[in-house]
Structure formats: structure tokens, C-alpha cells
Amino acid sequence: MLIDFFNTLKRADIPVSLNELLVLLDALKKGVAFASVDDFYLLSRICLIKDEKHFDRFDRAFGHYFKGLDALNLFPDNVIPEDWLRSEFLKNLSEEEKAKIEALGGLDKLLETLNERLNDQHDRHAGGNKWIGTGGTSPFGHSGYNPEGIRIGGESKHKRAVKVWEKREFKNLDDQVELGTRNMKVALRKLRKFARTGSAEELDLNDTIRSTAANAGLLDIKMVPERHNAAKVLIFLDIGGSMDPYIHLCEQLFSAARSEFKHLEYFYFHNCVYEKVWKDNNRRYHDTLSTMDVIHTYGKDYRVIFIGDAAMSPYELIQRYGSVEHMNEEAGQVWLERILNTWEKAIWLNPTQERHWVYTHTTGFIKQLLDGHMYPLTLAGLEAGIKHLSK
């Protein structure tokens, strides 16, 4: 029983076990959920899902497995019971929304009109202001506009429908989705290394109390330097060519890093690091920096993050004069090894999907150079990389 459903969840990379399936079966046997897909959805999610980051994948797998079940004709003559619709509406309506419903003659009038049009309409309809369909200004359907409408399927365009029947409320919790700036900041904070340096400008309350008590009650104020994030980070960003589709994602990561780290330095390169890097891509051929100077400038307490797809011709990585832009005297591999020998803590964040890495020889080669510390640019990948850097 439910073996196919269980296998569907496994194929969606959701970590479910047989013990959890047995718990679900036991709950069903005791009648916790009966004859209701909604009740079964909630019960199965409670029994099978251990981490909220898997909620969205569960929703998609559940929808795929039970696709079409909600379209079964459970009511005679294709009539939707008014009391069912009314209860679904009322428990989600605010006072403001109830006032908007009244603008169309009240909830009873709205539901009555919906039932009439369900009975009268037999074909797909798009546009217009009456029939159930897509677009238009009818109160029923989706992808249109009516401030007091009922959305039936599809995607909301104006976010004004009375009731949204299809939800994916946990999409932002999935650890495999591409990152947003907020998620990046949360992950990068795990690299924080707090220290107190500089002049004493902050009250040390505990030491003040302790010193005052030891001084027979005479106030003895103690100050300490302000606590700040002392983590130091070097970022090397691949720019141009095959990285163009990931410009926005890299901009988000760079923005998040700049807001989190006081000691942050960044440099650009193309495909592979060679003897020169730059900080302004508009002047990359004029204002360059010696990579050797970078190596000699920053201390060994810096953490290094490479950002790039690691996809290039093998000659660009392992051959002298292999660069597509200039005549490099030393292979890119040599410069990567110099950087890795200087800073022990280094990771490579790859914006391409991990399953595609095997198709590019240089991706595997660079991953090997970093002792396997190449991570996909997803929330889970960034967290894993930051965990390594923070050790």
C-alpha cells in the first residue's frame, strides 16, 4: 500500500524511510485521515517530511502522483456544493475582502453566478468579462483581472483573487533552488569570526558589575573594543563568455558578501586565473593587477572563494600559451596551485547544475585540484562550502 507514492517521493530526492511510511500507514489504519485528499496531504507531510526545506519538493511530488484526482466528478450534475465553497471562502476572508465580496452582490450571489456558469459553459474561453477562462475581467478563472474574483487553476497575475486553489507556499525553503540575496547572506554569516580590536568604546557590563562588586560598591566602569566580524575573504570571479547567463546570480552573491564581510577583496578573471587579474571589467586590458602581488599582499588568514563554471578548453588550464586572450607564460593550473598553496581554505562555487559537471573535463580537473571542494551555487552548496571554510 502506497509503495508507488513512496517511490515517487524517493525519485524526487526526498529522504523518506520505511519507518516513516509505516507510521503513515498506521495513522491511516486508525482513521486519522479518511476520504479526503487534503487530509491525506497534511497527514503524509507530517509523517514523512522531517525538514521544511523538503516541503516544496513534497508538494510537487504529491501533485504529480495525485494529478487529476481533484478533477474527478464527485458531485451529481457537475454542481459544486455551495456550503463547501462558502466554508472554504469564509475561513480565509478578512473584513476588507468581505467588503469586496459585497461589491458583487454578496457571497451567495458570487457562488450562485459561478454555479450557473459552470453549468452553462462547455468550452475553453479566453478574454472577456463573463465566462470562466483565462485573461479578461471575469470574476472566475485565472490570468485575468477582477479584484473580487475566484481563481480556478493557473497562475495569479494580479494577486487579487478571493481564493487561490493551487499553492506552493514552501518554494523558498527548498535547499536546491537558486539563491537570492537574502539566502546568501544567511549562509555567509556562518563564516563570521568575531573579534574585539581597536580602542575600547563599548561597555563591558559583566566586567563592570564584577569590578564594582569587588570595589565595595563604588562604580568601576569597564570598556572593551567593539565586537566585529574579523573574517577575511578573497573572491575570484570568472567573468564573460559562458558565465554571462549567471551574471545576475553572481551579482547577488557579490552583493551579499560585501554586506557581510568588512575584510573583503575581489578580483576578476576569465576562464582561469593567470598572471594578471583585474577589479574593473571595463578596464580589464589596461588596469590589471599582478596575481603574484595579490598572493604577497594578503595574509594566510584569508579564505578564498572562486566563482565560475570551470568550463574551458583543457589547453587553457594545462598548457603554456593556452589562454584564449593572451600569451600566458605559465599554465593556469600553475597559478591555481600557487593560490591554493598560499591559502589553505579555498572553495569553488559553480553556478551550473552539478549533474552537468561530468560533461566538461576541466570542471573535474579543477575540482580535483581543490581536493573536491567544488560546490553548486545553491543554498545547500553554499552552506556546505562555507562550512568547510569555517573549520
Secondary structure, DSSP 4 states (H G I P E B T S, - for coil): --HHHHHHHHHTT----HHHHHHHHHHHHTTSS-S-HHHHHHHHHHHH--SGGGHHHHHHHHHHHTTTGGGS--SGGGPPPHHHHHHHHHTT--HHHHHHHHTTT-HHHHHHHHHHHHHH--S--BSSSSSSEESSS-SEEESS--TT-EE-SS--SSS--S---S--TTGGG-TTSBP-HHHHHHHHGGG--EEEEEEEEEE-HHHHHHHHHHTTT-----EEEEEEE--EEEEEEE-SGGGGGGHHHHHHHHHHHHHH-SEEEEEEESSS--SEEES-GGGTTTSEEEHHHHHHHS-TT-EEEEES---S-HHHHHSTT--SSS--SS-HHHHHHHHHHH-S-EEEEE-S-GGGGGG-HHHHHHHHHTTT-EEESBHHHHHHHHHHHT-
